[in-house]
């Protein structure tokens, strides 16, 4: 399991290197939830730029984190999604609950823009 975190003021960036499958999903779920609950984050950005495989367990992982942040009106953004992963995510309908960004910087910019609009 290769996972790294970056905690910004309101967002937790979760970078996963490797694979998300039925063997690893439960470990990732617990690790992400534990880290999220330690922070004051509202949003979760998944950096999938180093993810080389994900099955339907990964879809469940994303949906579960969405349910975790929904009560605090947070957002999920998927960054660095490969064309193969994009196909799985599109078919699953995850883009109805999660935004897409080219990379972490674009994801953070989207969140910042929405804060300006909301508070503007």
MOPAC internal coordinates of N, CA, C and O (Angstrom, degrees):
PM7 1SCF
backbone

  N    0.0000 0     0.00 0     0.00 0    0    0    0
  C    1.4573 1     0.00 0     0.00 0    1    0    0
  C    1.5149 1   108.44 1     0.00 0    2    1    0
  O    1.2310 1   120.84 1   -61.09 1    3    2    1
  N    1.3096 1   116.01 1   118.91 1    3    2    1
  C    1.4535 1   122.10 1   178.70 1    5    3    2
  C    1.5219 1   108.30 1  -117.62 1    6    5    3
  O    1.2310 1   121.04 1   -70.48 1    7    6    5
  N    1.3220 1   115.61 1   109.52 1    7    6    5
  C    1.4580 1   120.53 1  -178.06 1    9    7    6
  C    1.5224 1   108.83 1  -140.72 1   10    9    7
  O    1.2310 1   120.96 1   -42.88 1   11   10    9
  N    1.3328 1   115.76 1   137.12 1   11   10    9
  C    1.4634 1   121.54 1   177.90 1   13   11   10
  C    1.5231 1   107.96 1  -130.71 1   14   13   11
  O    1.2310 1   121.49 1   -29.43 1   15   14   13
  N    1.3254 1   114.76 1   150.57 1   15   14   13
  C    1.4614 1   120.39 1  -179.07 1   17   15   14
  C    1.5184 1   110.44 1  -124.09 1   18   17   15
  O    1.2310 1   121.59 1   -34.85 1   19   18   17
  N    1.3157 1   114.57 1   145.15 1   19   18   17
  C    1.4619 1   122.02 1   167.41 1   21   19   18
  C    1.5204 1   104.63 1  -127.74 1   22   21   19
  O    1.2310 1   120.73 1   -54.31 1   23   22   21
  N    1.3228 1   116.20 1   125.69 1   23   22   21
  C    1.4546 1   120.24 1  -179.19 1   25   23   22
  C    1.5249 1   108.65 1  -107.77 1   26   25   23
  O    1.2310 1   120.90 1   -68.04 1   27   26   25
  N    1.3324 1   115.88 1   111.96 1   27   26   25
  C    1.4558 1   120.15 1   173.61 1   29   27   26
  C    1.5215 1   106.99 1   -93.42 1   30   29   27
  O    1.2310 1   120.00 1     4.56 1   31   30   29
  N    1.2980 1   117.60 1  -175.44 1   31   30   29
  C    1.4626 1   119.82 1  -175.63 1   33   31   30
  C    1.5264 1   113.24 1   -59.56 1   34   33   31
  O    1.2310 1   119.86 1   141.42 1   35   34   33
  N    1.3306 1   117.87 1   -38.58 1   35   34   33
  C    1.4635 1   120.09 1  -176.94 1   37   35   34
  C    1.5292 1   113.36 1  -128.16 1   38   37   35
  O    1.2310 1   120.39 1  -176.34 1   39   38   37
  N    1.3245 1   116.85 1     3.66 1   39   38   37
  C    1.4570 1   119.82 1  -175.33 1   41   39   38
  C    1.5182 1   111.79 1  -134.60 1   42   41   39
  O    1.2310 1   121.48 1   -35.70 1   43   42   41
  N    1.3193 1   114.78 1   144.30 1   43   42   41
  C    1.4501 1   122.00 1   173.46 1   45   43   42
  C    1.5206 1   106.94 1  -108.63 1   46   45   43
  O    1.2310 1   120.90 1   -60.59 1   47   46   45
  N    1.3400 1   115.88 1   119.41 1   47   46   45
  C    1.4599 1   121.22 1   176.04 1   49   47   46
  C    1.5233 1   107.26 1   -94.27 1   50   49   47
  O    1.2310 1   120.98 1   -54.88 1   51   50   49
  N    1.3222 1   115.72 1   125.12 1   51   50   49
  C    1.4600 1   122.33 1  -178.22 1   53   51   50
  C    1.5259 1   107.67 1  -115.13 1   54   53   51
  O    1.2310 1   120.80 1   -68.25 1   55   54   53
  N    1.3367 1   116.08 1   111.75 1   55   54   53
  C    1.4655 1   121.20 1   178.92 1   57   55   54
  C    1.5268 1   108.78 1  -103.17 1   58   57   55
  O    1.2310 1   121.04 1   -57.35 1   59   58   57
  N    1.3093 1   115.62 1   122.65 1   59   58   57
  C    1.4593 1   121.01 1  -178.89 1   61   59   58
  C    1.5253 1   108.48 1  -114.79 1   62   61   59
  O    1.2310 1   121.41 1   -53.18 1   63   62   61
  N    1.3183 1   114.91 1   126.82 1   63   62   61
  C    1.4552 1   122.52 1  -179.14 1   65   63   62
  C    1.5265 1   107.65 1  -112.38 1   66   65   63
  O    1.2310 1   120.08 1   -60.42 1   67   66   65
  N    1.3126 1   117.45 1   119.58 1   67   66   65
  C    1.4596 1   119.73 1   178.48 1   69   67   66
  C    1.5103 1   112.58 1   121.91 1   70   69   67
  O    1.2310 1   120.77 1    57.97 1   71   70   69
  N    1.3275 1   116.14 1  -122.03 1   71   70   69
  C    1.4658 1   121.95 1  -174.12 1   73   71   70
  C    1.5210 1   111.77 1  -133.84 1   74   73   71
  O    1.2310 1   121.52 1   -29.77 1   75   74   73
  N    1.3237 1   114.70 1   150.23 1   75   74   73
  C    1.4640 1   121.08 1   168.57 1   77   75   74
  C    1.5259 1   105.80 1  -120.33 1   78   77   75
  O    1.2310 1   121.24 1   -66.34 1   79   78   77
  N    1.3203 1   115.23 1   113.66 1   79   78   77
  C    1.4537 1   120.23 1   177.40 1   81   79   78
  C    1.5214 1   108.77 1  -139.66 1   82   81   79
  O    1.2310 1   120.47 1     4.74 1   83   82   81
  N    1.3091 1   116.72 1  -175.26 1   83   82   81
  C    1.4674 1   118.98 1  -175.26 1   85   83   82
  C    1.5304 1   111.79 1   -64.25 1   86   85   83
  O    1.2310 1   119.50 1   159.29 1   87   86   85
  N    1.3279 1   118.57 1   -20.71 1   87   86   85
  C    1.4660 1   121.16 1   177.90 1   89   87   86
  C    1.5257 1   112.18 1   -77.38 1   90   89   87
  O    1.2310 1   120.44 1   145.15 1   91   90   89
  N    1.3359 1   116.77 1   -34.85 1   91   90   89
  C    1.4636 1   120.56 1  -173.64 1   93   91   90
  C    1.5297 1   114.45 1  -102.73 1   94   93   91
  O    1.2310 1   119.70 1   162.61 1   95   94   93
  N    1.3195 1   118.18 1   -17.39 1   95   94   93
  C    1.4690 1   121.20 1  -172.26 1   97   95   94
  C    1.5255 1   113.23 1   -58.79 1   98   97   95
  O    1.2310 1   119.66 1   137.74 1   99   98   97
  N    1.3054 1   118.25 1   -42.26 1   99   98   97
  C    1.4712 1   120.56 1  -179.11 1  101   99   98
  C    1.5257 1   111.27 1   -64.07 1  102  101   99
  O    1.2310 1   120.11 1   140.20 1  103  102  101
  N    1.3297 1   117.39 1   -39.80 1  103  102  101
  C    1.4668 1   120.79 1   177.80 1  105  103  102
  C    1.5255 1   111.08 1   -65.60 1  106  105  103
  O    1.2310 1   120.62 1   136.04 1  107  106  105
  N    1.3368 1   116.42 1   -43.96 1  107  106  105
  C    1.4628 1   119.99 1   177.13 1  109  107  106
  C    1.5289 1   110.75 1   -61.26 1  110  109  107
  O    1.2310 1   120.85 1   135.46 1  111  110  109
  N    1.3171 1   115.98 1   -44.54 1  111  110  109
  C    1.4679 1   121.71 1  -178.98 1  113  111  110
  C    1.5265 1   110.61 1   -56.59 1  114  113  111
  O    1.2310 1   120.49 1   130.41 1  115  114  113
  N    1.3094 1   116.67 1   -49.59 1  115  114  113
  C    1.4635 1   120.87 1  -179.17 1  117  115  114
  C    1.5252 1   111.29 1   -64.20 1  118  117  115
  O    1.2310 1   120.57 1   134.93 1  119  118  117
  N    1.3308 1   116.51 1   -45.07 1  119  118  117
  C    1.4643 1   120.44 1  -178.66 1  121  119  118
  C    1.5339 1   111.47 1   -62.83 1  122  121  119
  O    1.2310 1   120.30 1   136.13 1  123  122  121
  N    1.3149 1   117.03 1   -43.87 1  123  122  121
  C    1.4710 1   120.93 1  -179.74 1  125  123  122
  C    1.5235 1   110.79 1   -66.54 1  126  125  123
  O    1.2310 1   120.37 1   134.43 1  127  126  125
  N    1.3207 1   116.89 1   -45.57 1  127  126  125
  C    1.4653 1   120.36 1   179.55 1  129  127  126
  C    1.5240 1   111.05 1   -61.53 1  130  129  127
  O    1.2310 1   120.08 1   136.55 1  131  130  129
  N    1.3304 1   117.45 1   -43.45 1  131  130  129
  C    1.4695 1   120.71 1   179.09 1  133  131  130
  C    1.5222 1   110.63 1   -61.00 1  134  133  131
  O    1.2310 1   120.36 1   135.47 1  135  134  133
  N    1.3293 1   116.92 1   -44.53 1  135  134  133
  C    1.4696 1   120.59 1  -179.76 1  137  135  134
  C    1.5289 1   110.49 1   -66.52 1  138  137  135
  O    1.2310 1   120.50 1   136.73 1  139  138  137
  N    1.3268 1   116.65 1   -43.27 1  139  138  137
  C    1.4650 1   120.70 1  -179.50 1  141  139  138
  C    1.5295 1   111.22 1   -60.21 1  142  141  139
  O    1.2310 1   120.49 1   136.48 1  143  142  141
  N    1.3135 1   116.66 1   -43.52 1  143  142  141
  C    1.4612 1   120.83 1  -177.56 1  145  143  142
  C    1.5320 1   112.07 1   -69.70 1  146  145  143
  O    1.2310 1   119.95 1   158.27 1  147  146  145
  N    1.3345 1   117.69 1   -21.73 1  147  146  145
  C    1.4692 1   121.16 1   176.69 1  149  147  146
  C    1.5244 1   111.92 1   -78.69 1  150  149  147
  O    1.2310 1   120.23 1   160.42 1  151  150  149
  N    1.3193 1   117.17 1   -19.58 1  151  150  149
  C    1.4631 1   121.64 1  -175.37 1  153  151  150
  C    1.5179 1   110.50 1   -99.19 1  154  153  151
  O    1.2310 1   121.35 1    -3.47 1  155  154  153
  N    1.3046 1   115.02 1   176.53 1  155  154  153
  C    1.4594 1   121.10 1   172.99 1  157  155  154
  C    1.5273 1   109.66 1  -105.10 1  158  157  155
  O    1.2310 1   120.79 1  -156.64 1  159  158  157
  N    1.3139 1   116.09 1    23.36 1  159  158  157
  C    1.4613 1   121.91 1  -177.43 1  161  159  158
  C    1.5263 1   111.23 1   -68.54 1  162  161  159
  O    1.2310 1   121.92 1   -27.54 1  163  162  161
  N    1.3096 1   113.93 1   152.46 1  163  162  161
  C    1.4539 1   122.30 1   176.11 1  165  163  162
  C    1.5335 1   109.29 1  -115.29 1  166  165  163
  O    1.2310 1   121.12 1   148.42 1  167  166  165
  N    1.3201 1   115.46 1   -31.58 1  167  166  165
  C    1.4633 1   122.59 1  -175.61 1  169  167  166
  C    1.5262 1   110.31 1  -111.81 1  170  169  167
  O    1.2310 1   121.28 1   -24.77 1  171  170  169
  N    1.3355 1   115.15 1   155.23 1  171  170  169
  C    1.4586 1   121.00 1   173.42 1  173  171  170
  C    1.5267 1   107.92 1  -125.96 1  174  173  171
  O    1.2310 1   121.26 1   -53.18 1  175  174  173
  N    1.3273 1   115.19 1   126.82 1  175  174  173
  C    1.4577 1   121.79 1   173.95 1  177  175  174
  C    1.5261 1   106.60 1  -110.02 1  178  177  175
  O    1.2310 1   120.65 1   -59.22 1  179  178  177
  N    1.3141 1   116.36 1   120.78 1  179  178  177
  C    1.4609 1   120.84 1   174.49 1  181  179  178
  C    1.5181 1   108.23 1   -92.87 1  182  181  179
  O    1.2310 1   120.04 1   -59.51 1  183  182  181
  N    1.3184 1   117.53 1   120.49 1  183  182  181
  C    1.4610 1   122.50 1   174.12 1  185  183  182
  C    1.5205 1   107.02 1   -94.63 1  186  185  183
  O    1.2310 1   120.92 1   -74.38 1  187  186  185
  N    1.3245 1   115.84 1   105.62 1  187  186  185
  C    1.4585 1   121.90 1  -177.88 1  189  187  186
  C    1.5295 1   111.99 1  -102.26 1  190  189  187
  O    1.2310 1   119.99 1  -164.08 1  191  190  189
  N    1.3255 1   117.63 1    15.92 1  191  190  189
  C    1.4647 1   120.58 1  -176.24 1  193  191  190
  C    1.5281 1   112.85 1   -63.77 1  194  193  191
  O    1.2310 1   119.56 1   157.02 1  195  194  193
  N    1.3304 1   118.45 1   -22.98 1  195  194  193
  C    1.4660 1   121.47 1   179.00 1  197  195  194
  C    1.5252 1   112.22 1  -111.28 1  198  197  195
  O    1.2310 1   120.87 1  -167.36 1  199  198  197
  N    1.3116 1   115.94 1    12.64 1  199  198  197
  C    1.4632 1   120.49 1   178.46 1  201  199  198
  C    1.5227 1   108.15 1   -85.24 1  202  201  199
  O    1.2310 1   120.20 1   -55.87 1  203  202  201
  N    1.3392 1   117.23 1   124.13 1  203  202  201
  C    1.4540 1   118.17 1  -178.81 1  205  203  202
  C    1.5270 1   114.05 1  -107.33 1  206  205  203
  O    1.2310 1   119.90 1   176.26 1  207  206  205
  N    1.3398 1   117.79 1    -3.74 1  207  206  205
  C    1.4557 1   120.39 1   175.20 1  209  207  206
  C    1.5233 1   109.60 1  -160.79 1  210  209  207
  O    1.2310 1   121.34 1   -39.63 1  211  210  209
  N    1.3314 1   115.04 1   140.37 1  211  210  209
  C    1.4601 1   120.70 1   172.92 1  213  211  210
  C    1.5176 1   107.84 1  -149.20 1  214  213  211
  O    1.2310 1   120.77 1   -45.50 1  215  214  213
  N    1.3334 1   116.12 1   134.50 1  215  214  213
  C    1.4601 1   119.93 1   174.47 1  217  215  214
  C    1.5279 1   108.64 1  -108.33 1  218  217  215
  O    1.2310 1   120.22 1    14.44 1  219  218  217
  N    1.3086 1   117.18 1  -165.56 1  219  218  217
  C    1.4679 1   120.60 1  -176.69 1  221  219  218
  C    1.5267 1   112.88 1   -62.78 1  222  221  219
  O    1.2310 1   119.94 1   159.41 1  223  222  221
  N    1.3104 1   117.72 1   -20.59 1  223  222  221
  C    1.4698 1   120.24 1   175.99 1  225  223  222
  C    1.5294 1   111.00 1   -62.83 1  226  225  223
  O    1.2310 1   120.98 1   147.08 1  227  226  225
  N    1.3182 1   115.73 1   -32.92 1  227  226  225
  C    1.4605 1   120.57 1   176.40 1  229  227  226
  C    1.5213 1   112.02 1   -67.25 1  230  229  227
  O    1.2310 1   120.81 1   144.37 1  231  230  229
  N    1.3281 1   116.06 1   -35.63 1  231  230  229
  C    1.4669 1   120.16 1   176.24 1  233  231  230
  C    1.5305 1   109.06 1   -62.60 1  234  233  231
  O    1.2310 1   120.65 1   136.47 1  235  234  233
  N    1.3275 1   116.36 1   -43.53 1  235  234  233
  C    1.4631 1   120.72 1   176.84 1  237  235  234
  C    1.5238 1   111.64 1   -62.42 1  238  237  235
  O    1.2310 1   120.32 1   142.29 1  239  238  237
  N    1.3233 1   116.99 1   -37.71 1  239  238  237
  C    1.4587 1   121.71 1   177.37 1  241  239  238
  C    1.5255 1   110.84 1   -60.35 1  242  241  239
  O    1.2310 1   120.59 1   133.34 1  243  242  241
  N    1.3200 1   116.48 1   -46.66 1  243  242  241
  C    1.4675 1   120.97 1   179.74 1  245  243  242
  C    1.5305 1   110.00 1   -64.20 1  246  245  243
  O    1.2310 1   120.29 1   133.47 1  247  246  245
  N    1.3297 1   117.06 1   -46.53 1  247  246  245
  C    1.4660 1   120.68 1  -178.88 1  249  247  246
  C    1.5265 1   111.50 1   -61.09 1  250  249  247
  O    1.2310 1   120.36 1   139.46 1  251  250  249
  N    1.3077 1   116.92 1   -40.54 1  251  250  249
  C    1.4638 1   120.55 1   179.56 1  253  251  250
  C    1.5191 1   112.32 1   -64.98 1  254  253  251
  O    1.2310 1   120.11 1   141.84 1  255  254  253
  N    1.3348 1   117.40 1   -38.16 1  255  254  253
  C    1.4696 1   119.93 1   178.30 1  257  255  254
  C    1.5304 1   109.56 1   -71.07 1  258  257  255
  O    1.2310 1   120.07 1   147.13 1  259  258  257
  N    1.3256 1   117.47 1   -32.87 1  259  258  257
  C    1.4625 1   120.26 1   174.61 1  261  259  258
  C    1.5322 1   110.15 1   -61.16 1  262  261  259
  O    1.2310 1   120.67 1   135.50 1  263  262  261
  N    1.3276 1   116.32 1   -44.50 1  263  262  261
  C    1.4677 1   120.02 1   178.45 1  265  263  262
  C    1.5231 1   111.82 1   -64.40 1  266  265  263
  O    1.2310 1   120.52 1   148.76 1  267  266  265
  N    1.3328 1   116.61 1   -31.24 1  267  266  265
  C    1.4576 1   121.55 1   178.53 1  269  267  266
  C    1.5277 1   111.63 1   -66.62 1  270  269  267
  O    1.2310 1   120.31 1   140.75 1  271  270  269
  N    1.3291 1   117.01 1   -39.25 1  271  270  269
  C    1.4728 1   119.79 1  -176.03 1  273  271  270
  C    1.5225 1   113.64 1   -93.59 1  274  273  271
  O    1.2310 1   119.60 1   165.93 1  275  274  273
  N    1.3087 1   118.36 1   -14.07 1  275  274  273
  C    1.4683 1   120.98 1  -178.69 1  277  275  274
  C    1.5256 1   113.76 1   -54.89 1  278  277  275
  O    1.2310 1   119.11 1   137.26 1  279  278  277
  N    1.3327 1   119.31 1   -42.74 1  279  278  277
  C    1.4721 1   118.67 1  -179.53 1  281  279  278
  C    1.5295 1   114.12 1   -61.15 1  282  281  279
  O    1.2310 1   120.02 1   156.16 1  283  282  281
  N    1.3384 1   117.58 1   -23.84 1  283  282  281
  C    1.4681 1   119.95 1   179.57 1  285  283  282
  C    1.5312 1   111.03 1  -102.41 1  286  285  283
  O    1.2310 1   120.89 1  -164.85 1  287  286  285
  N    1.3447 1   115.90 1    15.15 1  287  286  285
  C    1.4709 1   122.80 1   178.27 1  289  287  286
  C    1.5255 1   112.20 1    59.75 1  290  289  287
  O    1.2310 1   120.71 1  -145.51 1  291  290  289
  N    1.3411 1   116.25 1    34.49 1  291  290  289
  C    1.4552 1   121.31 1   178.91 1  293  291  290
  C    1.5153 1   112.29 1   -82.83 1  294  293  291
  O    1.2310 1   121.65 1    -6.57 1  295  294  293
  N    1.3239 1   114.44 1   173.43 1  295  294  293
  C    1.4629 1   121.02 1   179.67 1  297  295  294
  C    1.5231 1   109.95 1  -126.20 1  298  297  295
  O    1.2310 1   121.27 1   -29.36 1  299  298  297
  N    1.3135 1   115.17 1   150.64 1  299  298  297
  C    1.4553 1   122.66 1   172.07 1  301  299  298
  C    1.5226 1   107.10 1  -109.84 1  302  301  299
  O    1.2310 1   120.89 1   -48.97 1  303  302  301
  N    1.3331 1   115.90 1   131.03 1  303  302  301
  C    1.4591 1   120.82 1   175.55 1  305  303  302
  C    1.5237 1   107.83 1  -126.37 1  306  305  303
  O    1.2310 1   121.00 1   -45.37 1  307  306  305
  N    1.3240 1   115.70 1   134.63 1  307  306  305
  C    1.4526 1   122.55 1   177.56 1  309  307  306
  C    1.5229 1   108.26 1  -103.85 1  310  309  307
  O    1.2310 1   120.57 1   -60.70 1  311  310  309
  N    1.3187 1   116.51 1   119.30 1  311  310  309
  C    1.4671 1   121.51 1  -177.21 1  313  311  310
  C    1.5234 1   110.18 1  -115.37 1  314  313  311
  O    1.2310 1   121.33 1   -30.33 1  315  314  313
  N    1.3341 1   115.06 1   149.67 1  315  314  313
  C    1.4576 1   120.06 1   176.05 1  317  315  314
  C    1.5104 1   114.55 1    66.50 1  318  317  315
  O    1.2310 1   120.50 1  -144.22 1  319  318  317
  N    1.3120 1   116.65 1    35.78 1  319  318  317
  C    1.4638 1   122.03 1  -176.99 1  321  319  318
  C    1.5350 1   109.75 1   -79.53 1  322  321  319
  O    1.2310 1   120.52 1   -54.92 1  323  322  321
  N    1.3223 1   116.62 1   125.08 1  323  322  321
  C    1.4719 1   121.51 1   177.98 1  325  323  322
  C    1.5257 1   109.92 1   -72.04 1  326  325  323
  O    1.2310 1   119.93 1   -18.44 1  327  326  325
  N    1.3369 1   117.74 1   161.56 1  327  326  325
  C    1.4694 1   119.83 1   177.72 1  329  327  326
  C    1.5326 1   112.90 1   -57.85 1  330  329  327
  O    1.2310 1   119.83 1   141.52 1  331  330  329
  N    1.3385 1   117.94 1   -38.48 1  331  330  329
  C    1.4639 1   120.60 1  -179.96 1  333  331  330
  C    1.5301 1   110.65 1   -66.81 1  334  333  331
  O    1.2310 1   120.60 1   136.34 1  335  334  333
  N    1.3204 1   116.46 1   -43.66 1  335  334  333
  C    1.4581 1   121.21 1   178.82 1  337  335  334
  C    1.5285 1   110.79 1   -67.39 1  338  337  335
  O    1.2310 1   120.88 1   142.64 1  339  338  337
  N    1.3250 1   115.93 1   -37.36 1  339  338  337
  C    1.4659 1   120.62 1   178.57 1  341  339  338
  C    1.5277 1   110.59 1   -58.87 1  342  341  339
  O    1.2310 1   120.56 1   141.29 1  343  342  341
  N    1.3173 1   116.54 1   -38.71 1  343  342  341
  C    1.4708 1   120.39 1   179.73 1  345  343  342
  C    1.5297 1   110.45 1   -62.40 1  346  345  343
  O    1.2310 1   120.10 1   133.06 1  347  346  345
  N    1.3382 1   117.42 1   -46.94 1  347  346  345
  C    1.4690 1   121.66 1   179.11 1  349  347  346
  C    1.5278 1   110.58 1   -61.98 1  350  349  347
  O    1.2310 1   120.62 1   135.29 1  351  350  349
  N    1.3125 1   116.43 1   -44.71 1  351  350  349
  C    1.4655 1   120.80 1  -178.28 1  353  351  350
  C    1.5263 1   110.65 1   -65.80 1  354  353  351
  O    1.2310 1   120.50 1   137.81 1  355  354  353
  N    1.3195 1   116.66 1   -42.19 1  355  354  353
  C    1.4690 1   120.36 1   179.16 1  357  355  354
  C    1.5194 1   111.56 1   -61.84 1  358  357  355
  O    1.2310 1   120.67 1   132.94 1  359  358  357
  N    1.3246 1   116.33 1   -47.06 1  359  358  357
  C    1.4665 1   120.93 1  -179.40 1  361  359  358
  C    1.5299 1   110.89 1   -61.56 1  362  361  359
  O    1.2310 1   120.59 1   143.21 1  363  362  361
  N    1.3258 1   116.48 1   -36.79 1  363  362  361
  C    1.4698 1   120.85 1  -176.63 1  365  363  362
  C    1.5259 1   113.22 1   -73.22 1  366  365  363
  O    1.2310 1   120.33 1   160.81 1  367  366  365
  N    1.3263 1   116.98 1   -19.19 1  367  366  365
  C    1.4641 1   120.18 1  -177.67 1  369  367  366
  C    1.5225 1   113.93 1    85.97 1  370  369  367
  O    1.2310 1   119.75 1  -171.24 1  371  370  369
  N    1.3188 1   118.08 1     8.76 1  371  370  369
  C    1.4700 1   121.77 1  -178.63 1  373  371  370
  C    1.5249 1   112.18 1   -60.31 1  374  373  371
  O    1.2310 1   120.16 1   149.86 1  375  374  373
  N    1.3298 1   117.30 1   -30.14 1  375  374  373
  C    1.4694 1   118.68 1  -179.46 1  377  375  374
  C    1.5329 1   112.59 1   -65.82 1  378  377  375
  O    1.2310 1   119.80 1   171.39 1  379  378  377
  N    1.3125 1   117.99 1    -8.61 1  379  378  377
  C    1.4662 1   120.02 1   173.48 1  381  379  378
  C    1.5282 1   111.15 1   -74.85 1  382  381  379
  O    1.2310 1   120.42 1   156.76 1  383  382  381
  N    1.3426 1   116.80 1   -23.24 1  383  382  381
  C    1.4678 1   120.43 1  -178.90 1  385  383  382
  C    1.5282 1   113.01 1  -116.21 1  386  385  383
  O    1.2310 1   120.37 1   168.54 1  387  386  385
  N    1.3233 1   116.90 1   -11.46 1  387  386  385
  C    1.4599 1   121.07 1  -178.04 1  389  387  386
  C    1.5232 1   109.61 1  -130.49 1  390  389  387
  O    1.2310 1   121.00 1   -37.34 1  391  390  389
  N    1.3226 1   115.69 1   142.66 1  391  390  389
  C    1.4612 1   121.14 1   176.06 1  393  391  390
  C    1.5178 1   109.92 1   -86.71 1  394  393  391
  O    1.2310 1   121.08 1    -9.98 1  395  394  393
  N    1.3316 1   115.54 1   170.02 1  395  394  393
  C    1.4514 1   122.71 1  -178.93 1  397  395  394
  C    1.5153 1   108.42 1  -123.85 1  398  397  395
  O    1.2310 1   120.71 1   -36.76 1  399  398  397
  N    1.3310 1   116.26 1   143.24 1  399  398  397
  C    1.4684 1   121.20 1   175.29 1  401  399  398
  C    1.5239 1   108.79 1  -143.91 1  402  401  399
  O    1.2310 1   120.75 1   -28.33 1  403  402  401
  N    1.3364 1   116.17 1   151.67 1  403  402  401
  C    1.4646 1   120.45 1   179.59 1  405  403  402
  C    1.5232 1   111.57 1   -63.62 1  406  405  403
  O    1.2310 1   120.87 1   141.56 1  407  406  405
  N    1.3379 1   115.93 1   -38.44 1  407  406  405
  C    1.4660 1   120.78 1  -176.09 1  409  407  406
  C    1.5254 1   109.54 1  -155.78 1  410  409  407
  O    1.2310 1   120.78 1    -0.05 1  411  410  409
  N    1.3203 1   116.12 1   179.95 1  411  410  409
  C    1.4691 1   121.03 1  -177.45 1  413  411  410
  C    1.5285 1   111.20 1   -61.93 1  414  413  411
  O    1.2310 1   120.34 1   136.87 1  415  414  413
  N    1.3248 1   116.95 1   -43.13 1  415  414  413
  C    1.4712 1   119.50 1  -178.59 1  417  415  414
  C    1.5228 1   111.95 1   -60.93 1  418  417  415
  O    1.2310 1   120.33 1   139.04 1  419  418  417
  N    1.3274 1   116.97 1   -40.96 1  419  418  417
  C    1.4655 1   119.82 1   177.57 1  421  419  418
  C    1.5261 1   110.56 1   -66.20 1  422  421  419
  O    1.2310 1   120.23 1   141.42 1  423  422  421
  N    1.3244 1   117.17 1   -38.58 1  423  422  421
  C    1.4647 1   120.90 1   178.33 1  425  423  422
  C    1.5242 1   110.89 1   -62.32 1  426  425  423
  O    1.2310 1   120.63 1   134.31 1  427  426  425
  N    1.3193 1   116.40 1   -45.69 1  427  426  425
  C    1.4736 1   120.24 1   178.65 1  429  427  426
  C    1.5194 1   110.96 1   -63.72 1  430  429  427
  O    1.2310 1   120.22 1   142.00 1  431  430  429
  N    1.3378 1   117.19 1   -38.00 1  431  430  429
  C    1.4622 1   120.80 1   177.62 1  433  431  430
  C    1.5263 1   111.30 1   -63.93 1  434  433  431
  O    1.2310 1   120.29 1   139.76 1  435  434  433
  N    1.3260 1   117.05 1   -40.24 1  435  434  433
  C    1.4742 1   120.32 1   177.59 1  437  435  434
  C    1.5248 1   110.68 1   -61.13 1  438  437  435
  O    1.2310 1   120.73 1   137.65 1  439  438  437
  N    1.3196 1   116.22 1   -42.35 1  439  438  437
  C    1.4659 1   119.72 1   179.39 1  441  439  438
  C    1.5178 1   110.83 1   -65.78 1  442  441  439
  O    1.2310 1   120.74 1   139.14 1  443  442  441
  N    1.3125 1   116.20 1   -40.86 1  443  442  441
  C    1.4648 1   120.34 1   179.37 1  445  443  442
  C    1.5325 1   110.84 1   -64.51 1  446  445  443
  O    1.2310 1   120.45 1   137.88 1  447  446  445
  N    1.3343 1   116.74 1   -42.12 1  447  446  445
  C    1.4636 1   121.16 1   178.07 1  449  447  446
  C    1.5248 1   110.67 1   -60.49 1  450  449  447
  O    1.2310 1   120.37 1   136.10 1  451  450  449
  N    1.3249 1   116.90 1   -43.90 1  451  450  449
  C    1.4596 1   119.64 1  -178.87 1  453  451  450
  C    1.5283 1   111.44 1   -66.43 1  454  453  451
  O    1.2310 1   120.09 1   147.08 1  455  454  453
  N    1.3260 1   117.44 1   -32.92 1  455  454  453
  C    1.4679 1   120.68 1   176.38 1  457  455  454
  C    1.5210 1   111.03 1   -66.62 1  458  457  455
  O    1.2310 1   120.52 1   139.80 1  459  458  457
  N    1.3506 1   116.61 1   -40.20 1  459  458  457
  C    1.4627 1   121.24 1   179.10 1  461  459  458
  C    1.5138 1   109.47 1   -63.62 1  462  461  459
  O    1.2310 1   120.41 1   134.17 1  463  462  461
  N    1.3335 1   116.83 1   -45.83 1  463  462  461
  C    1.4681 1   121.44 1   179.57 1  465  463  462
  C    1.5156 1   110.38 1   -62.69 1  466  465  463
  O    1.2310 1   120.61 1   135.65 1  467  466  465
  N    1.3312 1   116.44 1   -44.35 1  467  466  465
  C    1.4658 1   121.02 1  -177.55 1  469  467  466
  C    1.5396 1   111.18 1   -66.06 1  470  469  467
  O    1.2310 1   120.64 1   140.39 1  471  470  469
  N    1.3214 1   116.38 1   -39.61 1  471  470  469
  C    1.4594 1   120.29 1  -177.01 1  473  471  470
  C    1.5207 1   113.27 1   -93.93 1  474  473  471
  O    1.2310 1   120.67 1   170.30 1  475  474  473
  N    1.3520 1   116.33 1    -9.70 1  475  474  473
  C    1.4428 1   123.42 1  -173.96 1  477  475  474
  C    1.4654 1   113.68 1   -59.34 1  478  477  475
  O    1.2310 1   120.10 1   180.00 1  479  478  477

